[in-house]
Every structure is written in structure tokens, then in C-alpha cells.
Amino acid sequence: MGAYQVKKQGEYTLEDYYALPDDQRYELIDGVLYDMVAPAVTHQEIAFEIAVALRNTGLRM
């Protein structure tokens, strides 16, 4: 994160968040930056299967 290592967790602002590169996925909650790792392939496959099962029973997500 480069220059962002200067601040302590809990001190980050919305301006800091918007200054992050677009290819980095972070979430800002109460001044703390959380690294948002992309879900694993297995996770995505299971989520898709659940969505298909719900759709087949008439439930909508």
C-alpha cells in the first residue's frame, strides 16, 4: 500500500480509500482498511449452485 503504511488502522479516511489504485480491492470500515480478496473458484461454484437451486424452487435472490 505504499504511503498508506504511515497511518495506523483506524485512522484511514474516505480520501485515503479513494486514493487507492483501482486494481486493489479494499473496504473501509471505521477507519480500518480491509483487504477484499476475490472469492476462490470453489466458493463461486457453490454460490452458483445455490442460486440455481433457489431459482428452481421459485425463490428469487
Secondary structure, DSSP 8 states (H G I E B T S, - for coil): -GGGGGS-TT---HHHHHHS-TTS-EEEETTEEEE-----HHHHHHHHHHHHHHHHTT---
